[in-house]
Amino acid sequence: MFTAVFIPKQSIDAIGVPALAEAMESNDESSKAPKVVMLSSAGVTRPSWSESKKEKFIGCADIPIVRLNPFGILDVKAASEERLRQSGTNYCIVRPCGLNDKQPIGARPVFSQGDVAVGRINRADVAKVMVDVLTVPEATGKTFEVFSLRGFPPASSISRAMSQLKHDRDPITEDALATSYSLLQQLLPGETQDAAALAMGQTYEQLDKNEVGRLGVRGKEDAEAAAPKPSS
């Protein structure tokens, strides 16, 4: 028997991604597509938001992963993102919302920016997005959140969606952020559609039925139980 210790500051986000970006840095302009695609997470900027901004966008700022921020993982990912942006290599940063293997594979991915998205997506669809952007020049230099909508097939190519996203050097206005937030809150799963009412480890369907999630009731979750476990 042994105990696994999860140390975010020694994780692939903190060490591996910046090292990879440095190794891939090159003046070769033959390809405009991303050389490094980082798997980050929706919510990485929210812990550092001002109190007024958290209140304005409470539906995404008061969700479990942001409220608990176990092991400071969101802060580590945010710092790793910035190091990648400053590396000089062609990059793309993908921030999936809640990973849920019960979400249908092949559901339409919805992309947004500004870190106000809440929802869920199958891991297989996240993997497909990350592979797809490797050949899409329009994805270079961009950071985006992604979740999926069941019942809608994906587009044959994500190039058009990527072309409509802003480059990281271009600021997103507060008005644009508020518009995105209002729209994305209408796309939440479940009947209650209140991500801020969720406990970590609780599904929207459990919230609808007043059932307790796998990590306990809201405010008393066993956050350590959500830490990555070693494979056997």
Backbone bond lengths (Angstrom), bond angles and torsions (degrees), N, CA, C in turn:
res aa  C-N    CA-C-N  psi(-1)  N-CA   C-N-CA  omega(-1)  CA-C   N-CA-C  phi
1 M - - - 1.467 - - 1.525 108.81 -
2 F 1.336 115.72 141.37 1.455 119.37 179.37 1.515 109.51 -147.83
3 T 1.306 115.56 165.01 1.456 121.19 179.62 1.520 109.59 -113.81
4 A 1.325 115.89 130.29 1.460 120.58 177.78 1.523 109.31 -90.95
5 V 1.303 116.50 132.81 1.459 121.52 179.21 1.518 108.39 -111.86
6 F 1.311 116.87 121.93 1.464 122.01 -179.22 1.519 108.67 -95.77
7 I 1.323 116.26 117.44 1.465 121.22 -177.54 1.532 108.20 -118.12
8 P 1.354 117.95 95.77 1.460 120.99 -176.23 1.518 114.74 -53.56
9 K 1.346 117.52 -37.46 1.461 120.46 -175.89 1.522 112.34 -72.01
10 Q 1.341 117.06 -6.85 1.449 120.92 175.23 1.534 110.19 -116.11
11 S 1.323 116.14 16.75 1.454 121.50 -176.75 1.525 111.35 -83.84
12 I 1.323 115.71 174.48 1.468 120.82 178.17 1.525 110.16 -62.92
13 D 1.338 117.85 -30.43 1.465 120.33 178.87 1.518 111.17 -65.07
14 A 1.325 116.00 -43.24 1.463 120.37 -175.39 1.518 112.90 -79.01
15 I 1.333 116.70 -33.51 1.461 120.80 -173.16 1.523 112.76 -114.51
16 G 1.330 115.11 -48.89 1.465 119.44 -172.41 1.512 114.77 -67.08
17 V 1.339 117.07 -47.08 1.470 120.07 -176.65 1.527 112.01 -62.76
18 P 1.350 119.55 -49.89 1.473 118.69 177.89 1.528 112.68 -60.54
19 A 1.344 117.34 -37.39 1.464 119.94 179.57 1.520 110.68 -65.84
20 L 1.326 116.37 -40.36 1.462 120.42 178.40 1.521 111.09 -64.65
21 A 1.337 116.10 -41.94 1.459 120.06 179.35 1.520 110.91 -61.76
22 E 1.328 116.41 -41.39 1.461 120.36 179.01 1.524 111.04 -64.32
23 A 1.324 115.99 -39.90 1.463 120.22 -179.99 1.520 111.81 -67.83
24 M 1.333 116.61 -30.69 1.460 121.13 -176.34 1.523 112.64 -89.94
25 E 1.336 116.94 -9.68 1.463 119.67 -178.37 1.526 110.37 -60.93
26 S 1.301 114.47 131.95 1.458 119.30 -176.60 1.513 110.07 -158.67
27 N 1.302 116.06 154.24 1.466 120.87 175.06 1.518 111.99 -88.54
28 D 1.328 116.55 2.47 1.460 121.42 179.54 1.520 109.33 -66.48
29 E 1.307 117.12 113.52 1.456 122.33 -178.37 1.525 112.10 -100.00
30 S 1.324 117.91 15.28 1.468 120.79 -177.58 1.515 112.03 -66.72
31 S 1.321 117.31 -26.08 1.460 121.11 178.84 1.513 109.69 -125.03
32 K 1.312 116.36 130.55 1.454 122.00 178.79 1.523 111.42 -96.02
33 A 1.323 117.38 -4.35 1.456 121.19 -178.75 1.529 110.58 -76.22
34 P 1.323 118.28 162.36 1.472 120.34 179.61 1.521 112.40 -61.84
35 K 1.322 116.21 139.62 1.464 121.64 173.59 1.520 110.88 -95.19
36 V 1.324 115.53 -27.90 1.464 121.21 178.84 1.525 107.98 -128.29
37 V 1.329 116.06 126.83 1.463 121.95 175.29 1.519 107.57 -115.49
38 M 1.309 116.18 118.45 1.461 120.83 -177.24 1.518 111.12 -98.81
39 L 1.327 115.95 132.98 1.463 121.40 171.56 1.519 107.75 -89.64
40 S 1.308 116.26 107.32 1.454 121.47 179.33 1.525 108.29 -107.56
41 S 1.301 118.25 -139.03 1.460 121.60 -179.63 1.515 109.77 -157.36
42 A 1.323 116.23 141.72 1.455 119.04 169.64 1.520 107.92 -61.09
43 G 1.306 116.74 143.54 1.461 120.89 177.31 1.508 115.55 97.47
44 V 1.327 118.81 -1.46 1.472 119.23 -173.43 1.527 113.34 -65.97
45 T 1.325 117.68 -27.04 1.469 119.01 -179.32 1.521 112.79 -90.00
46 R 1.313 117.64 -16.40 1.466 121.25 -169.52 1.523 114.39 -65.76
47 P 1.346 120.71 -35.60 1.461 118.58 177.87 1.530 113.58 -59.60
48 S 1.318 117.49 -26.39 1.467 121.13 -177.81 1.527 113.00 -94.76
49 W 1.320 118.00 1.93 1.462 120.17 177.96 1.525 110.37 -64.94
50 S 1.324 115.96 153.72 1.457 120.82 173.09 1.524 109.20 -67.59
51 E 1.335 116.87 159.36 1.462 120.48 -179.46 1.528 111.07 -61.85
52 S 1.332 116.88 -35.15 1.462 119.73 179.93 1.527 110.94 -67.78
53 K 1.325 116.75 -37.58 1.460 119.89 178.82 1.527 110.38 -70.18
54 K 1.330 117.33 -39.01 1.464 120.71 176.79 1.525 110.86 -61.30
55 E 1.316 116.06 -39.92 1.464 119.96 179.79 1.525 110.71 -68.35
56 K 1.321 116.58 -38.78 1.466 120.69 -178.59 1.515 111.13 -67.02
57 F 1.332 116.50 -36.72 1.459 121.18 -178.16 1.535 110.30 -116.35
58 I 1.338 115.54 47.33 1.450 121.08 -172.76 1.528 113.01 -61.07
59 G 1.319 116.79 -28.84 1.460 120.78 -179.23 1.509 114.22 -64.89
60 C 1.320 117.90 -17.08 1.468 120.48 175.05 1.523 111.67 -119.51
61 A 1.326 117.69 -15.60 1.466 120.61 -178.43 1.521 112.67 -88.17
62 D 1.343 117.31 -21.34 1.460 120.41 -175.86 1.528 111.89 -108.70
63 I 1.324 116.80 24.49 1.458 120.05 177.79 1.533 109.00 -80.52
64 P 1.338 117.84 160.55 1.475 120.14 -171.86 1.517 115.87 -55.00
65 I 1.329 118.47 -46.91 1.461 120.11 -174.97 1.525 111.06 -63.19
66 V 1.338 117.01 -33.27 1.458 120.86 179.27 1.523 110.56 -79.50
67 R 1.324 116.39 -42.60 1.462 121.50 -179.05 1.523 111.57 -63.00
68 L 1.343 116.72 -40.24 1.463 120.89 -177.40 1.522 112.96 -92.99
69 N 1.339 116.59 -35.24 1.463 122.50 -179.77 1.536 110.91 40.20
70 P 1.354 117.30 61.09 1.463 120.34 -173.13 1.522 112.95 -57.72
71 F 1.334 115.58 130.64 1.461 123.22 178.55 1.530 112.41 62.30
72 G 1.343 117.67 13.97 1.459 120.89 -178.18 1.506 113.31 66.01
73 I 1.340 117.03 25.59 1.467 121.13 -172.50 1.524 112.58 -63.16
74 L 1.341 117.47 -34.72 1.463 118.81 -179.70 1.522 111.46 -65.86
75 D 1.313 116.69 -37.52 1.470 120.73 178.81 1.532 110.58 -66.24
76 V 1.338 115.88 -39.13 1.464 120.07 178.70 1.525 110.19 -63.43
77 K 1.315 116.22 -44.60 1.465 119.86 179.88 1.525 111.52 -64.97
78 A 1.334 116.32 -39.54 1.467 119.65 178.90 1.523 110.79 -62.03
79 A 1.331 116.64 -41.86 1.467 120.43 179.28 1.522 110.90 -66.89
80 S 1.321 116.58 -38.41 1.460 120.46 178.68 1.528 111.13 -66.00
81 E 1.323 115.79 -39.77 1.466 119.71 176.15 1.528 110.38 -56.17
82 E 1.315 116.01 -47.63 1.461 119.76 -175.82 1.522 111.38 -65.77
83 R 1.319 116.92 -37.59 1.462 119.79 177.37 1.526 110.43 -64.37
84 L 1.300 116.55 -36.34 1.464 119.68 177.49 1.523 110.63 -67.17
85 R 1.329 116.98 -41.65 1.468 120.27 179.02 1.522 111.54 -61.34
86 Q 1.325 115.94 -35.38 1.456 120.60 -177.32 1.524 113.42 -85.60
87 S 1.323 117.45 -1.10 1.466 121.03 -172.96 1.526 113.50 -73.32
88 G 1.324 116.16 -26.43 1.460 119.00 -178.26 1.509 114.19 94.38
89 T 1.323 118.36 -7.10 1.454 120.78 178.90 1.519 110.49 -91.52
90 N 1.322 116.82 159.26 1.455 120.73 174.62 1.526 108.70 -69.20
91 Y 1.311 116.91 125.74 1.462 120.23 -175.19 1.525 110.77 -137.43
92 C 1.317 114.18 167.03 1.455 122.44 169.62 1.525 106.11 -147.00
93 I 1.326 117.59 136.67 1.457 122.05 -178.90 1.523 109.23 -116.52
94 V 1.324 115.35 119.72 1.462 122.13 -178.20 1.524 108.96 -104.97
95 R 1.323 116.26 124.18 1.465 122.30 -179.72 1.524 110.10 -114.83
96 P 1.320 118.25 89.83 1.468 118.49 179.25 1.523 111.40 -71.75
97 C 1.309 115.16 149.66 1.461 120.39 170.83 1.529 107.65 -79.80
98 G 1.319 118.53 -158.15 1.453 121.56 -172.89 1.524 113.69 -55.41
99 L 1.331 116.61 123.68 1.459 121.39 179.04 1.520 108.57 -78.96
100 N 1.325 116.38 123.17 1.462 120.86 -174.92 1.521 109.36 -143.96
101 D 1.329 115.60 112.28 1.460 119.85 -177.63 1.523 113.18 -72.82
102 K 1.336 118.15 -8.12 1.462 120.98 176.05 1.523 111.37 -87.53
103 Q 1.321 116.39 -11.98 1.464 120.17 174.27 1.524 107.55 -70.44
104 P 1.333 118.92 132.93 1.473 120.59 -175.26 1.528 112.38 -57.49
105 I 1.317 116.64 135.57 1.459 121.38 173.25 1.524 108.63 -71.15
106 G 1.286 116.94 137.04 1.456 120.63 179.33 1.515 113.78 91.07
107 A 1.349 117.21 9.08 1.457 119.76 175.17 1.527 109.15 -72.74
108 R 1.314 115.93 156.11 1.472 119.05 -175.93 1.530 111.71 -67.27
109 P 1.329 117.54 126.50 1.468 119.52 174.67 1.524 110.65 -75.99
110 V 1.311 115.19 138.91 1.469 121.62 176.36 1.521 106.91 -115.83
111 F 1.323 116.57 125.48 1.461 121.95 -176.28 1.527 110.11 -106.33
112 S 1.322 116.29 141.17 1.462 120.34 176.53 1.518 108.78 -148.21
113 Q 1.321 115.82 169.56 1.461 121.42 179.32 1.525 109.59 -136.02
114 G 1.330 114.96 158.90 1.455 119.67 -179.34 1.508 113.29 103.39
115 D 1.329 117.11 -4.93 1.466 123.24 176.26 1.517 113.03 62.33
116 V 1.333 116.83 44.47 1.466 120.24 175.06 1.527 111.82 -119.55
117 A 1.321 117.40 10.74 1.460 120.99 -177.58 1.523 111.25 -84.94
118 V 1.326 115.63 142.09 1.455 123.36 174.27 1.522 106.97 -137.20
119 G 1.312 116.71 139.41 1.458 120.31 -179.88 1.505 109.53 165.75
120 R 1.313 117.23 -151.65 1.454 120.33 178.96 1.521 110.28 -151.25
121 I 1.321 114.36 162.62 1.456 120.76 -177.09 1.520 108.43 -158.31
122 N 1.315 116.36 145.43 1.464 120.97 177.40 1.525 109.70 -72.22
123 R 1.322 116.46 143.19 1.468 120.51 179.96 1.525 111.82 -58.33
124 A 1.324 116.76 -34.92 1.463 120.10 179.97 1.524 111.02 -63.15
125 D 1.325 117.30 -36.18 1.464 120.33 179.17 1.522 111.47 -73.46
126 V 1.336 117.16 -33.09 1.464 119.90 174.25 1.523 109.56 -62.71
127 A 1.338 116.27 -44.50 1.465 120.56 179.48 1.518 110.82 -60.31
128 K 1.333 116.69 -41.04 1.471 119.97 179.91 1.525 111.33 -64.33
129 V 1.326 117.24 -41.95 1.465 120.25 178.03 1.521 110.42 -60.49
130 M 1.324 116.50 -43.26 1.464 120.10 -178.18 1.523 112.10 -65.38
131 V 1.319 116.80 -35.93 1.464 120.24 176.72 1.523 110.42 -72.20
132 D 1.322 116.66 -42.00 1.465 120.59 -177.41 1.529 112.20 -61.17
133 V 1.333 118.01 -41.09 1.466 119.51 -175.69 1.526 112.55 -68.63
134 L 1.317 117.04 -16.66 1.467 119.72 179.69 1.527 112.73 -62.47
135 T 1.316 117.04 -21.45 1.468 120.90 -179.09 1.531 112.19 -114.19
136 V 1.329 116.51 14.16 1.464 120.53 -176.22 1.531 109.69 -116.06
137 P 1.325 118.36 102.33 1.472 120.40 -179.99 1.517 113.11 -57.28
138 E 1.329 116.65 -30.52 1.468 120.05 -178.92 1.526 112.96 -64.89
139 A 1.332 117.38 -13.66 1.468 120.87 179.84 1.518 112.67 -87.75
140 T 1.311 117.63 -12.72 1.458 121.38 -175.68 1.529 112.28 -65.65
141 G 1.318 115.07 134.30 1.461 120.55 177.14 1.514 113.87 76.46
142 K 1.337 116.57 18.89 1.458 119.65 -175.67 1.524 111.68 -123.31
143 T 1.318 114.80 145.29 1.460 123.63 175.97 1.520 107.09 -119.89
144 F 1.315 116.50 132.15 1.465 118.40 -178.52 1.516 111.64 -150.59
145 E 1.340 114.72 153.27 1.448 121.92 172.77 1.527 108.80 -92.39
146 V 1.338 116.10 155.05 1.457 119.41 179.04 1.521 109.93 -146.49
147 F 1.324 114.99 135.04 1.459 121.93 168.97 1.519 105.97 -137.57
148 S 1.318 118.33 179.04 1.463 118.68 -176.84 1.523 111.73 -128.77
149 L 1.318 115.29 153.83 1.458 123.10 177.73 1.520 109.14 -111.06
150 R 1.318 116.64 117.48 1.452 119.56 178.00 1.531 109.57 -70.38
151 G 1.334 115.21 147.50 1.455 119.90 178.14 1.516 114.37 91.53
152 F 1.340 117.16 -5.80 1.457 120.92 179.03 1.521 108.99 -122.60
153 P 1.323 118.66 124.40 1.468 120.05 -179.97 1.517 111.07 -71.66
154 P 1.333 117.55 151.99 1.467 120.26 178.55 1.521 111.09 -72.62
155 A 1.325 116.37 158.94 1.463 120.66 174.53 1.527 108.87 -69.26
156 S 1.321 115.92 157.91 1.470 119.70 -179.34 1.519 112.06 -67.86
157 S 1.335 117.00 -22.57 1.458 122.18 177.98 1.525 108.99 -145.99
158 I 1.332 116.79 146.38 1.467 119.52 177.83 1.524 111.76 -96.34
159 S 1.315 116.98 6.79 1.467 120.65 -177.73 1.522 112.07 -58.46
160 R 1.329 116.40 -44.64 1.461 119.12 -177.83 1.526 110.86 -65.56
161 A 1.323 116.64 -42.11 1.460 120.02 178.43 1.519 110.48 -61.33
162 M 1.336 116.82 -42.83 1.455 120.41 -179.90 1.527 111.53 -64.91
163 S 1.326 116.48 -36.11 1.467 120.09 -178.48 1.525 112.15 -67.41
164 Q 1.342 116.70 -21.18 1.457 120.53 -179.03 1.525 112.95 -89.46
165 L 1.327 116.18 -6.19 1.466 119.60 178.58 1.528 110.86 -86.96
166 K 1.319 115.95 154.32 1.457 121.32 -179.72 1.524 111.08 -82.22
167 H 1.333 115.31 145.30 1.455 120.61 170.62 1.524 108.08 -68.63
168 D 1.336 117.03 150.24 1.459 120.34 -176.92 1.526 113.85 -60.95
169 R 1.315 116.97 -21.30 1.471 118.81 179.37 1.531 111.95 -78.05
170 D 1.324 117.69 -11.70 1.466 121.95 -177.96 1.529 109.87 -98.80
171 P 1.317 118.04 119.75 1.466 120.85 -176.74 1.527 112.51 -68.79
172 I 1.335 114.88 151.15 1.463 121.45 175.14 1.522 107.38 -101.35
173 T 1.313 117.22 124.69 1.459 120.80 -176.71 1.521 110.76 -70.94
174 E 1.315 115.86 157.50 1.468 121.65 178.92 1.523 110.95 -62.59
175 D 1.327 117.11 -36.37 1.464 120.71 179.12 1.530 110.57 -65.80
176 A 1.321 116.31 -42.86 1.460 120.32 179.05 1.523 110.59 -64.55
177 L 1.331 116.14 -38.64 1.456 121.01 179.03 1.526 110.19 -64.58
178 A 1.316 116.98 -42.59 1.464 120.84 179.98 1.523 110.89 -64.74
179 T 1.319 117.22 -38.05 1.461 120.98 178.25 1.524 110.88 -65.21
180 S 1.333 116.22 -45.42 1.462 120.46 178.62 1.525 110.72 -61.21
181 Y 1.323 116.06 -44.04 1.463 121.14 -178.95 1.532 110.74 -59.86
182 S 1.314 116.99 -47.17 1.463 121.20 -178.72 1.527 111.44 -60.50
183 L 1.327 115.88 -40.73 1.460 120.09 179.83 1.525 111.23 -70.11
184 L 1.322 116.60 -46.78 1.460 120.49 -175.57 1.525 112.12 -66.21
185 Q 1.332 117.77 -31.43 1.461 119.74 177.57 1.523 111.91 -64.56
186 Q 1.329 116.91 -25.65 1.459 121.02 178.15 1.530 112.53 -76.76
187 L 1.329 116.72 -12.77 1.461 121.07 -177.36 1.521 112.58 -100.74
188 L 1.340 117.27 8.49 1.458 120.03 179.84 1.529 111.07 -64.74
189 P 1.337 117.27 146.00 1.465 120.43 177.49 1.532 111.29 -70.30
190 G 1.337 115.20 169.87 1.456 121.16 174.79 1.513 113.48 79.44
191 E 1.326 115.12 177.05 1.459 121.38 179.59 1.526 111.64 -90.66
192 T 1.336 115.68 -38.58 1.463 119.53 -178.93 1.521 111.45 -68.52
193 Q 1.329 116.12 -38.08 1.469 122.78 177.88 1.531 111.91 51.15
194 D 1.312 114.82 53.86 1.467 119.87 179.17 1.522 108.67 -136.87
195 A 1.316 116.50 88.73 1.461 120.19 -176.29 1.522 111.59 -63.27
196 A 1.328 117.63 -29.61 1.458 120.78 -178.91 1.529 112.19 -70.27
197 A 1.329 117.39 -15.51 1.466 120.97 179.32 1.524 111.97 -89.06
198 L 1.326 117.39 -8.72 1.452 121.32 -178.03 1.524 111.74 -72.91
199 A 1.325 115.33 148.85 1.459 121.71 166.63 1.517 107.16 -95.84
200 M 1.331 116.95 155.32 1.459 118.75 175.28 1.527 108.66 -60.96
201 G 1.327 116.54 133.16 1.453 121.16 -179.57 1.519 113.59 86.54
202 Q 1.317 117.50 1.44 1.466 121.56 179.36 1.518 109.56 -102.63
203 T 1.318 117.25 139.18 1.457 121.40 178.47 1.525 110.30 -90.88
204 Y 1.322 115.42 163.56 1.459 119.99 176.05 1.524 110.48 -62.60
205 E 1.330 116.77 -35.42 1.456 120.48 179.55 1.529 110.82 -66.65
206 Q 1.341 117.03 -38.23 1.464 120.36 176.08 1.518 110.59 -66.26
207 L 1.314 117.39 -37.82 1.463 120.89 176.94 1.518 110.21 -61.38
208 D 1.337 116.71 -42.45 1.463 120.80 178.76 1.526 111.61 -59.12
209 K 1.347 116.65 -34.35 1.471 122.19 -175.91 1.527 112.86 -97.93
210 N 1.334 116.87 6.29 1.464 121.73 -177.39 1.526 111.93 58.15
211 E 1.335 117.50 35.74 1.455 122.91 178.24 1.534 109.81 -95.93
212 V 1.310 116.76 145.52 1.459 122.03 179.23 1.521 109.79 -78.29
213 G 1.319 117.05 139.63 1.457 121.82 178.72 1.516 111.87 -77.87
214 R 1.320 115.87 176.58 1.462 121.37 -172.91 1.529 113.71 -69.38
215 L 1.332 118.47 -16.03 1.458 120.58 -178.58 1.525 112.83 -108.58
216 G 1.336 116.04 7.71 1.454 119.28 177.24 1.518 113.07 107.06
217 V 1.338 115.24 -178.57 1.457 120.59 -176.77 1.522 110.85 -76.08
218 R 1.305 116.46 159.61 1.456 121.65 -178.77 1.530 110.79 -60.10
219 G 1.310 115.54 130.68 1.452 121.63 -179.29 1.510 113.93 93.03
220 K 1.339 116.77 -12.31 1.460 120.93 179.57 1.527 110.92 -132.16
221 E 1.328 116.35 27.11 1.457 120.06 -176.97 1.528 111.47 -67.68
222 D 1.318 115.30 150.33 1.462 121.66 173.62 1.524 106.76 -88.78
223 A 1.338 115.80 82.89 1.471 120.99 -174.76 1.518 111.99 -62.98
224 E 1.343 117.60 -32.33 1.467 120.25 -178.27 1.530 110.58 -64.03
225 A 1.316 116.74 -28.25 1.465 119.84 -179.98 1.520 111.74 -68.29
226 A 1.337 116.40 -15.49 1.471 120.56 -179.72 1.516 111.76 -88.77
227 A 1.331 118.46 -3.55 1.462 121.60 -179.27 1.520 110.32 -67.52
228 P 1.332 118.20 150.05 1.468 121.62 178.22 1.523 111.27 -57.78
229 K 1.317 116.34 140.78 1.456 121.93 178.56 1.526 109.56 -110.77
230 P 1.331 117.73 146.59 1.472 120.18 177.38 1.511 111.40 -65.83
231 S 1.326 116.97 144.29 1.458 119.74 177.53 1.516 109.14 -77.75
232 S 1.333 116.49 150.14 1.464 120.69 -177.21 1.521 110.35 -92.05
